[in-house]
């Protein structure tokens, strides 16, 4: 039944006739459309699950508009997120970037929640999103809202450090339109994406349709086997019916197939036959002028075949090879939300969520391979004064396999002047153990006969059923203001976070009296950290729209992270981003952004003996500058037809460098591993030429 439902939805989205209802009437005039876009740019939705002015937002929010996305020289979503203050982006592998915020970003990359049109875009097995395996292309993104800080009160388990909310649907489709993008350049990179859409009058409502498809290929600069990362097909579409503001119905479907490489603690591995597809139905119904109901139902499937490229040694002795493994993860999710504003001074949002996930694998051993989750949340906004808004809410999450979690939030926003707001708030966030951390054990079948106990060890270890939820207490203070007729916008956000029961992988190899590895008394398991971790700092953000179509922006992210009072050297204390763009609509278009991070160190296991306790490698990184730019020429006509050509560049300022610790494998025969450099990717100059058209 599941596959039948998915296939019907996907087939319906692809085969919908393009002109069943005839062409749409004239629609909104240009003046009203511009006014609508101006209002839209001033509003956010992710911070409270309803649309409101960004000056009333109870969270620190950064917005990346469609215009900024097109102007940027970024060719992927993580590079675009480098523009957000306080965000960590490390290129571990071209198909496996690491993204985090404010603190504790490591190779797990599982502290940020990603939403695509309201659907969680992450793998339940690991708890992190596969950025390179998204069913959407950066060219079809209309808007990105980034909550900088925890969001568990509204979104639950994985909204720990930040929430990245991506919107792909246009607010007001008006007529048949198409877009195409083609790029190619260094490192064997090429990418194609095309999208078409249309809108028609359907009775008193509007029926719209959009479908996009593309393909992509690229190589790693650090892979001596010259392995190719490939997206065979990326497809995403939706059908939407809107009846004014009273009814909004939509069906969504997406699919991606490809291959790439990833890295985990024991080394990197190839991910072949990666398949991610989903089907989703959404509805928004206005029951009255002040009451609306929203519902969402989706099914997601991830399939991957993993081939590990490393052999496991300890103290010069071969222990085992990690087995090749097939994994299939299915998730079913249903959400219901009510939005009620009984008075102008009171706004209530509440809802429920139910999710079921199950895992299939040929080499994974676990006592439980499925999970049932349920949640209830309430968020209230009360304005006792015209200039004061008090936000209070909570969420209760229940889980069949892990402990329950309670996530409260209370925030006060004060606007003494029309274009200025001050914010003070507290929230508690949590992150549940992922399947890999809490339930999954491995079943080795290729091991050293001298250590037969390795089989029993790994079929009972790795995952830890006794793990607690990670918890984050966060106190935030913020200010946002506008000047010079709103051309100049600025914000300052300060935070103090303390983390409890953070989850990490503990690897401690014991040595017998004979100097040999003692497998039975060794530890290879995810554990909770008993130490208190504190992070405090802030972000400063500035954007200035200059005359004659120039725009300059910049931001700083500062932090100090300590563990039991000792500063963590793996945390850079400052990130700085600066950008300048020029866009007159036609003619020359240009954009340049600079990204700087101060020095930090990363601890790395030895590629020769990754289980050795005394062979950790510490590399000093950072104090580097990365530039991402675009230079093009655009021809535009009155009917919204545009053609643009140019080049995009991502290059280190100075010699190539790594953002995450890595070791080049210069002599493969001297190592027990194959494939790419051990761990982090080396960033080199990447120049691509592009052609973009729309009609």
Residue pairs with C-beta under 8 A, 6 or more apart in sequence:
2 299
2 330
5 279
5 299
6 253
6 277
6 279
6 299
6 301
9 251
9 253
9 279
9 281
10 253
10 255
10 277
10 279
12 239
12 251
13 209
13 211
13 237
13 238
13 239
13 251
13 252
13 253
14 211
14 235
14 237
16 209
16 239
18 176
18 198
18 209
19 198
19 200
20 200
21 200
21 201
21 202
21 207
22 200
22 201
23 175
23 176
23 200
24 174
24 175
24 199
24 200
24 201
24 206
25 201
27 172
27 174
27 175
28 36
28 172
28 174
33 172
36 171
36 172
40 171
41 63
41 65
42 53
42 54
43 51
43 52
43 53
43 54
44 51
44 52
44 54
44 57
44 61
44 63
44 145
45 51
45 52
45 145
45 165
46 61
46 115
46 145
46 147
46 151
46 163
46 165
47 57
47 58
47 59
47 61
47 145
47 147
48 57
48 58
48 154
48 347
48 349
48 379
48 381
48 391
49 154
49 337
49 339
49 349
49 351
49 379
50 339
50 347
50 349
54 61
54 63
54 480
55 413
55 415
55 419
55 420
55 421
55 480
56 381
56 389
56 413
56 415
56 421
57 413
57 423
58 381
58 389
58 391
58 409
58 411
58 413
58 423
58 425
59 147
59 148
59 149
59 151
59 411
59 425
59 476
60 147
60 148
60 149
60 423
60 476
60 478
60 491
60 493
60 495
60 539
61 145
61 146
61 147
61 148
62 84
62 85
62 145
62 146
62 148
62 541
63 143
63 144
63 145
63 146
64 80
64 83
64 84
64 143
64 144
64 146
65 143
66 141
66 142
66 143
67 583
68 83
68 581
69 80
69 138
69 141
69 144
70 692
71 581
71 583
71 589
71 591
71 630
72 79
72 80
72 83
72 591
72 593
72 628
72 630
73 591
73 592
73 593
73 628
73 629
73 630
73 648
73 649
73 650
74 80
74 82
74 138
74 628
74 648
74 650
75 138
75 183
75 189
75 191
75 648
75 650
75 688
76 97
76 131
76 132
76 138
77 131
77 134
77 138
77 141
77 166
78 89
78 91
78 97
78 99
78 131
79 89
79 628
79 650
80 138
80 144
81 87
81 89
81 99
81 144
81 146
81 164
82 89
82 577
82 593
82 595
82 626
82 628
83 553
83 555
83 577
83 579
83 593
84 146
84 148
84 555
85 148
85 539
85 540
85 541
85 555
85 556
85 557
85 575
85 577
86 101
86 102
86 148
86 537
86 539
86 557
86 559
86 575
87 99
87 100
87 101
87 146
87 148
87 162
87 557
87 575
88 98
88 99
88 100
88 101
88 105
88 575
89 97
89 98
89 99
89 659
90 97
90 98
90 105
90 659
90 660
90 680
91 97
91 98
91 659
91 660
91 680
91 681
91 683
92 98
92 107
92 109
92 262
92 263
92 660
92 679
92 680
92 681
93 220
93 260
93 261
93 262
93 263
93 268
93 676
93 681
94 132
94 187
94 218
94 219
94 220
94 229
94 260
94 261
94 681
95 130
95 132
95 133
95 229
95 260
95 261
95 262
95 271
96 130
96 131
96 132
96 260
96 261
96 262
96 263
97 109
97 131
97 132
98 105
98 106
98 107
98 109
98 660
99 105
99 109
99 112
99 129
99 131
99 164
100 106
100 109
100 111
100 112
100 161
100 162
101 111
101 112
101 148
101 149
101 161
101 162
102 148
102 149
102 161
102 162
102 495
102 497
102 535
102 537
102 557
102 559
103 161
103 497
103 499
103 533
103 535
103 559
103 561
103 571
104 111
104 161
104 499
104 502
104 533
104 535
104 561
105 111
105 161
106 570
107 263
107 264
107 265
107 660
107 679
108 126
108 127
108 128
109 128
110 122
110 126
110 127
110 128
110 158
110 431
110 434
111 158
111 160
111 161
111 162
111 431
112 128
112 129
112 158
112 160
112 161
112 162
112 163
112 164
113 120
113 122
113 151
113 155
113 158
113 159
113 160
113 162
113 163
113 164
114 120
114 121
114 122
114 129
114 163
114 164
114 166
115 121
115 155
115 163
115 164
115 165
115 166
116 134
116 135
116 136
116 166
116 168
117 166
117 167
117 168
117 169
117 238
117 252
117 280
117 282
118 282
118 296
118 335
119 252
119 278
119 280
119 296
119 298
119 300
119 333
120 158
120 333
121 129
121 134
121 135
121 166
122 128
122 129
122 158
123 129
123 130
123 302
123 329
124 329
124 331
124 357
124 359
124 371
124 434
124 435
125 302
125 327
125 329
125 359
125 434
125 435
125 436
125 440
126 434
126 435
126 436
127 158
127 431
127 432
127 434
127 435
127 436
127 437
130 274
130 276
130 302
132 229
132 231
132 258
132 260
133 231
133 256
133 258
133 260
133 274
133 276
134 234
134 256
134 276
135 234
135 235
135 236
135 254
135 255
135 256
135 276
135 277
135 278
136 166
136 168
136 212
136 234
136 236
136 254
137 181
137 193
137 212
137 214
137 234
137 236
139 179
139 181
139 193
139 195
139 212
139 214
139 692
140 168
140 179
140 193
140 195
140 210
140 212
140 236
141 166
141 167
141 168
142 167
142 168
142 169
142 170
142 171
143 166
143 167
144 164
144 165
144 166
144 167
145 164
145 165
145 167
146 162
146 163
146 164
146 165
147 159
147 162
147 163
147 165
148 162
148 493
148 539
149 161
149 162
149 427
149 474
149 476
149 493
149 495
150 159
150 160
150 161
150 427
150 428
150 429
150 472
150 474
151 159
151 162
151 163
151 429
152 159
152 160
152 395
152 405
152 407
152 427
152 428
152 429
152 430
153 377
153 379
153 393
153 394
153 395
153 407
153 408
153 409
153 427
153 428
153 429
154 377
154 379
154 393
154 395
155 163
156 353
156 375
156 377
156 395
156 397
156 407
157 373
157 397
157 405
157 430
157 431
157 432
158 431
158 432
159 429
160 429
160 430
160 431
160 470
160 472
161 472
168 236
168 238
169 210
169 238
169 240
169 250
170 197
170 208
170 210
173 197
173 198
173 199
173 206
173 208
173 210
173 240
174 199
175 198
175 199
176 196
176 197
176 198
176 199
177 196
177 197
177 198
177 640
177 694
177 695
178 194
178 195
178 196
178 197
178 694
178 695
179 194
179 195
179 196
179 212
179 692
179 693
179 694
180 192
180 193
180 194
180 195
180 691
180 692
180 693
180 694
181 191
181 192
181 193
181 194
181 214
181 690
181 691
181 692
181 693
182 190
182 191
182 192
182 690
182 691
182 692
183 189
183 190
183 191
183 192
183 648
183 688
183 689
183 690
183 691
184 190
184 191
184 688
184 689
185 647
185 648
185 686
185 687
185 688
185 689
186 685
186 686
186 687
186 688
187 218
187 219
187 220
187 221
187 684
187 686
188 217
188 218
188 219
188 228
189 217
189 218
189 219
189 686
189 688
190 216
190 217
190 218
191 214
191 215
191 216
191 217
192 214
192 215
192 216
193 212
193 213
193 214
193 234
194 212
194 213
194 214
195 210
195 211
195 212
195 213
196 210
196 211
196 212
197 208
197 209
197 210
197 211
198 208
198 209
199 206
199 207
199 208
199 209
200 206
200 207
200 208
201 207
202 241
204 243
204 244
205 241
205 242
205 243
205 244
205 247
206 241
206 242
206 243
207 239
207 240
207 241
208 239
208 240
208 241
208 242
209 237
209 238
209 239
209 240
210 237
210 238
211 235
211 236
211 237
212 234
212 235
212 236
212 237
213 233
213 234
213 235
213 236
214 231
214 233
214 234
215 231
215 232
215 233
215 234
216 230
216 231
216 234
216 258
217 228
217 229
217 230
217 231
218 228
218 229
218 230
219 226
219 227
219 228
219 229
220 227
220 229
220 261
220 676
220 681
221 656
221 681
221 682
221 683
221 684
222 662
222 664
222 676
222 677
222 681
222 682
223 261
223 675
223 676
223 677
224 665
224 668
224 675
224 676
224 677
225 674
225 675
225 676
227 261
227 270
227 675
227 676
228 259
229 258
229 259
229 260
229 261
230 258
230 259
230 260
231 256
231 257
231 258
232 257
232 258
233 255
233 256
233 257
234 255
234 256
235 253
235 254
235 255
235 256
236 252
236 253
236 254
236 255
237 252
237 253
237 254
238 250
238 251
238 252
238 253
239 250
239 251
240 248
240 249
240 250
240 251
241 247
241 248
241 249
241 250
242 248
242 249
245 286
246 285
246 286
247 283
247 284
247 285
247 286
248 282
248 283
248 284
248 285
249 282
249 283
249 284
250 281
250 282
250 283
251 279
251 280
251 281
251 282
252 278
252 279
252 280
252 281
252 282
252 298
253 277
253 278
253 279
253 280
254 276
254 277
254 278
255 275
255 276
255 277
256 274
256 275
256 276
256 277
257 273
257 274
257 275
258 274
259 270
259 271
259 272
259 273
259 274
260 270
260 271
260 274
261 268
261 269
261 270
261 271
261 309
261 675
261 676
262 268
262 269
262 271
263 269
263 679
265 505
265 507
265 605
265 610
266 308
266 310
266 312
266 322
266 605
266 610
267 308
267 309
267 310
267 607
267 610
267 673
267 678
268 309
268 310
268 675
268 676
268 678
268 679
269 306
269 307
269 308
269 309
269 310
269 322
270 306
270 307
270 309
270 675
271 304
271 305
271 306
272 304
272 305
272 306
272 307
273 303
273 304
273 305
274 302
274 303
274 304
275 301
275 302
275 303
275 304
276 300
276 301
276 302
276 303
277 300
277 301
278 298
278 299
278 300
278 301
279 298
279 299
280 296
280 297
280 298
280 299
281 296
281 297
281 298
282 294
282 295
282 296
282 297
283 293
283 294
283 295
283 296
284 292
284 293
284 294
285 292
285 293
285 294
286 292
287 293
290 340
290 341
290 342
291 338
291 339
291 340
291 341
292 338
292 339
292 340
293 336
293 337
293 338
293 339
294 335
294 336
294 337
294 338
294 339
294 351
295 334
295 335
295 336
295 337
296 333
296 334
296 335
296 336
297 333
297 334
297 335
298 332
298 333
299 330
299 331
299 332
299 333
300 330
300 331
300 333
301 328
301 329
301 330
301 331
302 327
302 328
302 329
303 326
303 327
303 328
303 329
304 326
304 327
305 324
305 325
305 326
306 324
306 325
306 326
306 327
307 324
308 321
308 322
308 323
308 324
309 673
309 674
309 675
309 676
310 322
310 607
310 610
310 672
310 673
310 674
310 675
311 318
311 321
311 672
311 673
312 318
312 319
312 320
312 321
312 322
312 610
312 611
313 319
313 608
313 609
313 610
313 611
313 672
314 509
314 517
314 609
314 610
314 611
314 612
315 509
315 511
315 515
315 516
315 517
315 609
315 611
315 612
316 609
317 448
317 450
317 516
317 517
318 448
318 672
319 447
319 448
319 451
319 454
319 517
319 519
319 611
320 444
320 446
320 447
320 448
320 451
320 454
320 458
321 444
321 446
321 447
322 442
322 444
323 363
323 442
323 443
323 444
323 445
323 446
324 363
325 361
325 362
325 363
325 364
326 361
326 362
326 363
327 359
327 360
327 361
327 364
328 359
328 360
328 361
329 357
329 358
329 359
329 360
329 435
330 357
330 358
330 360
331 355
331 356
331 357
332 355
332 356
332 357
333 353
333 354
333 355
334 353
334 354
334 355
335 351
335 352
335 353
336 351
336 352
336 353
337 349
337 350
337 351
338 348
338 349
338 350
338 351
339 347
339 348
339 349
340 347
340 348
340 349
341 347
341 348
342 348
344 383
345 382
345 383
345 384
346 380
346 381
346 382
346 383
347 380
347 381
348 378
348 379
348 380
348 381
349 378
349 379
349 380
349 393
350 376
350 377
350 378
350 379
351 376
351 377
352 374
352 375
352 376
352 377
353 373
353 374
353 375
353 376
353 377
354 372
354 373
354 374
354 375
355 372
355 373
355 374
356 370
356 371
356 372
356 373
357 370
357 371
357 373
357 435
358 369
358 370
358 371
359 366
359 369
359 370
359 435
359 440
360 369
361 369
363 442
363 443
363 445
364 440
364 441
364 442
364 443
365 441
365 442
365 443
365 459
366 435
366 439
366 440
366 441
366 463
367 439
367 465
368 401
368 439
369 439
370 400
371 399
371 400
371 401
371 435
372 399
372 400
373 397
373 398
373 399
373 400
374 397
374 398
375 395
375 396
375 397
375 398
376 395
376 396
377 393
377 394
377 395
377 396
378 393
378 394
378 395
379 391
379 392
379 393
379 409
380 391
380 392
380 393
381 389
381 390
381 391
382 389
382 390
382 391
382 392
383 389
383 390
384 390
387 414
387 415
387 416
388 412
388 413
388 414
388 415
389 412
389 413
389 414
389 415
390 410
390 411
390 412
391 409
391 410
391 411
391 412
391 413
391 425
392 408
392 409
392 410
392 411
393 408
393 409
393 410
394 406
394 407
394 408
394 409
395 406
395 407
396 404
396 405
396 406
396 407
397 404
397 405
397 406
397 407
397 430
397 432
398 404
399 405
399 432
401 438
401 439
401 465
402 432
402 433
402 438
402 467
402 469
403 468
403 469
405 430
405 432
405 469
406 428
407 427
407 428
407 429
407 430
408 427
408 428
409 425
409 426
409 427
409 428
410 425
410 426
410 427
411 423
411 424
411 425
411 426
411 427
412 423
412 424
412 425
413 421
413 422
413 423
414 421
414 422
414 423
415 421
415 422
416 422
419 481
419 482
419 483
419 486
420 479
420 480
420 481
420 482
421 479
421 480
421 481
422 478
422 479
423 476
423 477
423 478
423 479
423 480
424 476
424 477
424 478
425 475
425 476
426 473
426 474
426 475
426 476
427 473
427 474
427 476
428 471
428 472
428 473
428 474
429 471
429 472
429 474
430 469
430 470
430 471
430 472
431 469
431 470
431 472
431 503
432 438
432 469
433 439
433 464
433 467
433 469
433 503
433 526
435 463
436 462
436 463
436 526
437 463
437 464
437 467
437 503
437 526
438 463
438 464
438 465
438 467
438 526
439 463
439 465
440 462
440 463
441 458
441 459
441 460
441 461
441 462
441 463
442 458
442 459
442 462
443 455
443 458
443 459
444 454
444 455
444 458
447 454
447 455
448 454
450 516
451 517
451 519
453 519
453 520
454 519
457 519
457 520
457 522
457 524
458 524
461 523
461 524
461 525
462 524
462 525
462 526
463 525
463 526
464 525
464 526
464 527
467 503
467 526
467 527
467 528
468 501
468 528
469 501
470 499
470 500
470 501
470 502
470 503
470 528
471 499
471 500
471 501
472 497
472 498
472 499
472 500
473 497
473 498
473 500
474 495
474 496
474 497
475 495
475 496
475 497
476 493
476 494
476 495
477 493
477 494
477 495
478 491
478 492
478 493
478 494
479 491
479 492
479 493
480 489
480 490
480 491
481 489
481 490
481 491
482 488
482 489
482 490
483 489
483 490
487 544
487 545
487 546
488 542
488 543
488 544
488 545
489 542
489 543
489 544
490 540
490 541
490 542
490 543
491 539
491 540
491 541
492 538
492 539
492 540
492 541
493 538
493 539
493 541
494 536
494 537
494 538
495 535
495 536
495 537
495 538
496 534
496 535
496 536
497 534
497 535
497 536
498 532
498 533
498 534
498 535
499 532
499 533
499 534
499 535
500 532
501 528
501 529
502 528
502 529
502 533
503 526
503 527
503 528
503 529
504 526
504 527
504 529
505 525
505 526
505 527
506 523
506 524
506 525
506 526
506 527
507 523
507 524
507 605
507 610
507 611
508 522
508 523
508 613
509 517
509 518
509 522
509 611
509 612
509 613
510 517
510 518
510 519
510 521
510 522
511 517
511 518
512 518
517 611
522 611
524 611
531 563
531 564
532 563
532 564
533 561
533 562
533 563
533 568
534 561
534 562
534 563
535 559
535 560
535 561
535 562
535 571
536 559
536 560
537 557
537 558
537 559
537 560
537 573
538 557
538 558
539 555
539 556
539 557
539 558
540 555
540 556
541 553
541 554
541 555
542 553
542 554
542 555
543 551
543 552
543 553
544 551
544 552
544 553
545 551
546 552
548 584
549 582
549 583
549 584
549 585
550 580
550 581
550 582
551 580
551 581
551 582
551 583
552 579
552 580
552 581
553 578
553 579
553 580
554 576
554 577
554 578
554 579
555 576
555 577
556 574
556 575
556 576
556 577
557 574
557 575
557 576
558 573
558 574
559 571
559 572
559 573
559 574
560 567
560 571
560 573
561 567
561 568
561 571
562 568
569 600
569 601
570 600
570 601
570 602
570 603
571 600
572 597
572 598
572 599
572 600
572 622
573 598
574 597
574 598
575 595
575 596
575 597
575 598
576 595
576 596
576 597
577 593
577 594
577 595
577 596
578 593
578 594
579 591
579 592
579 593
579 594
580 591
580 592
581 590
581 591
581 592
582 588
582 589
582 590
582 591
583 589
583 590
583 591
585 634
585 636
586 634
586 635
586 636
586 642
587 633
587 634
588 631
588 632
588 633
589 630
589 631
589 632
589 633
589 634
589 644
589 646
590 629
590 630
590 631
590 632
591 629
591 630
592 627
592 628
592 629
592 630
593 627
593 628
593 629
594 625
594 626
594 627
594 653
595 625
595 626
595 627
595 628
596 624
596 625
596 626
597 622
597 623
597 624
597 659
598 622
598 623
599 620
599 621
599 622
599 623
600 620
600 621
600 622
601 618
601 619
601 620
601 621
602 618
602 619
602 621
602 660
602 661
602 680
603 616
603 617
603 618
603 661
604 616
604 617
604 618
604 619
604 661
604 662
604 663
604 678
604 679
605 611
605 612
605 615
605 616
605 617
606 612
606 615
606 616
606 617
607 663
607 665
607 671
607 672
607 673
607 678
608 615
608 671
608 672
609 615
617 661
617 663
618 661
619 658
619 661
619 662
621 657
621 658
621 659
621 660
621 661
624 652
624 653
624 654
624 657
624 659
625 652
625 653
625 654
626 650
626 651
626 652
626 653
626 683
627 649
627 650
627 651
627 652
627 653
628 648
628 649
628 650
629 648
629 649
629 650
630 646
630 647
630 648
630 649
631 646
631 647
632 644
632 645
632 646
632 647
632 690
632 692
633 644
633 645
633 646
634 642
634 643
634 644
635 642
635 643
635 644
636 642
639 695
640 694
640 695
641 694
641 695
642 692
642 693
642 694
642 695
643 691
643 692
643 693
644 691
644 692
644 693
645 689
645 690
645 691
645 692
646 689
646 690
647 687
647 688
647 689
647 690
648 687
648 688
648 690
649 685
649 686
649 687
649 688
650 683
650 685
650 686
651 684
651 685
651 686
651 687
652 683
652 684
652 685
656 682
656 683
656 684
656 685
657 682
657 683
658 680
658 681
658 682
658 683
659 680
659 681
659 683
660 679
660 680
660 681
661 679
661 680
662 677
662 678
662 679
662 680
662 681
662 682
663 677
663 678
663 679
664 677
664 682
665 671
665 673
665 676
665 677
665 678
668 674
